[in-house]
Amino acid sequence: MSYAILSFIHSISRSQRLSLLTKGTVNELISGESWTNVVSLLKERGIIEEQPSNIEDFEYLLKNRAFMLFEKIRNYFSIFRVTYNIIDSYLYILTLDELKNIIVSIINGKSNNKVRFFKRYFDQIPTSLEELINSLKGTIYFDALSYATKESQSKDLAYLLSLLDFYFIRKLSEIVESFRGDWKSSAESIICYYKDYYSISLAIKHKVVQNVTCRINTEILKDLSSSSSSNEILDVIRRTQYSKLIGMNTVYETLANLYRLARINARRNAELAFMSSPFNPSLALALAELIRLDTEDIITITNAKSLRIKEEDIKRMISFELI
């Protein structure tokens, strides 16, 4: 990339970073008396413009805010293929839940009246998976569905949906692999734990080994995929460096803790990316990851407030490291 392109990436990334959450704001949100208080504070801060009447509408408003922000950034980077593809990957993961709901409704033959992000691709929900894939040609969703359907070979719906999750980190890993030197190490540090989390999840849940790893090797994945009990699975994970970093009482808890650790690591290294070399394409990845984490954390806090979860427990559910 030329100096002019790197300078442009740097300028856009730093200007958009100003809209991200701070620890102070997060503490204020957690201290809110109810989910409606949290929403009111977000409106005061200009993070959302409307006062939704329920949690579901709030989640959509927040995701739509991130969606429009990603689209704006992606348009800025439209002439830079690498950074464009990074933002495109984050648009994909942001809207993946809706795509999976559409797939489930198609497979189960049930109606789905909650299509929002995908209205741009079809007026009515397709009646078959093949029709859905064809309607998404030319998009990252088409690529992801083509990959997942080929890999799953119609084994089961759960495996197909897991592969759609995995496609996100697979795509990002391919992009980061094309970087060199400091660019690569900076970007790799952001997605590192995600790579292990997604691959470990596939090995445990579907007995599949994928060669997308960071701190573990494929032998660990092979042992996980051949494990026949929860105790065997936990024993394998205890052989990794993660055993010193997370609690591992059950398989479910272990995966949840590993995912939170991946998110904490991603936030920490994304923030560090802005303090490293100023002209680095990994800034686009850092910015996108922080927008994603902010969105997920706010939704987590708001849902937790609606369930009256204690403040200290909420702090252990988000990607911020709070005392």
KAZISUL-V399761 format. One record per residue. N is the residue number from 1. RES is the residue in one small letter. OMEGA is omega in whole degrees, 0 to 359 (NA if undefined). Layout:
BEGIN
n: <N N>
res: <RES RES>
omega: <OMEGA OMEGA>
END
This chain:
BEGIN
n: <1 2 3 4 5 6 7 8 9 10 11 12 13 14 15 16 17 18 19 20 21 22 23 24 25 26 27 28 29 30 31 32 33 34 35 36 37 38 39 40 41 42 43 44 45 46 47 48 49 50 51 52 53 54 55 56 57 58 59 60 61 62 63 64 65 66 67 68 69 70 71 72 73 74 75 76 77 78 79 80 81 82 83 84 85 86 87 88 89 90 91 92 93 94 95 96 97 98 99 100 101 102 103 104 105 106 107 108 109 110 111 112 113 114 115 116 117 118 119 120 121 122 123 124 125 126 127 128 129 130 131 132 133 134 135 136 137 138 139 140 141 142 143 144 145 146 147 148 149 150 151 152 153 154 155 156 157 158 159 160 161 162 163 164 165 166 167 168 169 170 171 172 173 174 175 176 177 178 179 180 181 182 183 184 185 186 187 188 189 190 191 192 193 194 195 196 197 198 199 200 201 202 203 204 205 206 207 208 209 210 211 212 213 214 215 216 217 218 219 220 221 222 223 224 225 226 227 228 229 230 231 232 233 234 235 236 237 238 239 240 241 242 243 244 245 246 247 248 249 250 251 252 253 254 255 256 257 258 259 260 261 262 263 264 265 266 267 268 269 270 271 272 273 274 275 276 277 278 279 280 281 282 283 284 285 286 287 288 289 290 291 292 293 294 295 296 297 298 299 300 301 302 303 304 305 306 307 308 309 310 311 312 313 314 315 316 317 318 319 320 321 322 323>
res: <m s y a i l s f i h s i s r s q r l s l l t k g t v n e l i s g e s w t n v v s l l k e r g i i e e q p s n i e d f e y l l k n r a f m l f e k i r n y f s i f r v t y n i i d s y l y i l t l d e l k n i i v s i i n g k s n n k v r f f k r y f d q i p t s l e e l i n s l k g t i y f d a l s y a t k e s q s k d l a y l l s l l d f y f i r k l s e i v e s f r g d w k s s a e s i i c y y k d y y s i s l a i k h k v v q n v t c r i n t e i l k d l s s s s s s n e i l d v i r r t q y s k l i g m n t v y e t l a n l y r l a r i n a r r n a e l a f m s s p f n p s l a l a l a e l i r l d t e d i i t i t n a k s l r i k e e d i k r m i s f e l i>
omega: <179 178 181 180 180 179 179 177 180 183 181 183 181 180 180 181 182 182 184 181 172 178 179 179 180 178 177 180 181 181 179 183 182 180 178 175 178 180 179 179 179 178 178 181 179 181 171 183 183 176 183 182 179 183 182 178 179 180 179 179 183 178 180 175 179 180 181 177 177 180 179 180 179 178 175 185 188 181 179 190 183 182 175 181 177 181 178 179 179 171 179 184 179 185 186 180 179 179 180 176 177 180 179 180 178 182 183 178 180 180 179 184 185 177 181 183 186 177 180 184 178 179 177 180 178 183 178 179 178 179 178 181 181 181 184 180 179 180 177 178 177 180 182 180 178 178 185 180 178 182 184 180 177 179 175 184 182 179 177 181 178 178 176 173 184 183 180 183 176 180 179 180 178 180 183 180 180 178 179 173 182 178 183 182 179 181 181 181 180 186 188 185 175 181 179 181 183 181 176 180 179 181 181 187 188 176 182 179 177 183 176 185 179 182 177 177 184 177 176 180 178 179 177 182 180 179 184 180 179 180 178 179 181 179 179 182 177 177 181 179 182 181 181 188 184 173 185 179 178 179 180 180 181 179 179 180 178 178 179 177 178 180 177 180 180 179 182 184 174 178 178 181 180 179 180 181 185 184 188 181 178 176 178 177 180 180 181 180 180 176 179 181 177 181 180 181 179 178 179 180 182 177 179 178 179 179 179 176 183 183 181 178 178 180 180 182 187 186 176 175 184 179 NA>
END
